[in-house]
Amino acid sequence: AQSAKPISSPIPDAWYPTLAVFMLAIGLVVTASFFIYEATSSRKNRCLAKELATGAVASVFLGFGSLFLLLASGVYV
């Protein structure tokens, strides 16, 4: 029987607040650019692929930013 190794994060705990701030900031900027694109482009000039790509990028950054914000504040998810 092997001895069990404790589960540890691949990212140092000290990086959590910095990662949270940067990822949330990038996610909010991409979200803002999405809303600006939607408000300023006419209905026939919009591109579905661009909308989906921008939404996916914003979602990934906001999701990981929220995860690291929770981890930095002591909520271990």
Secondary structure, DSSP 4 states (H G I P E B T S, - for coil): -PPPPPP--SS-GGGHHHHHHHHHHHHHHHHHHHHHHHHHS-GGG--HHHHHHHHHHHHHHHHHHHHHHHHHTT---
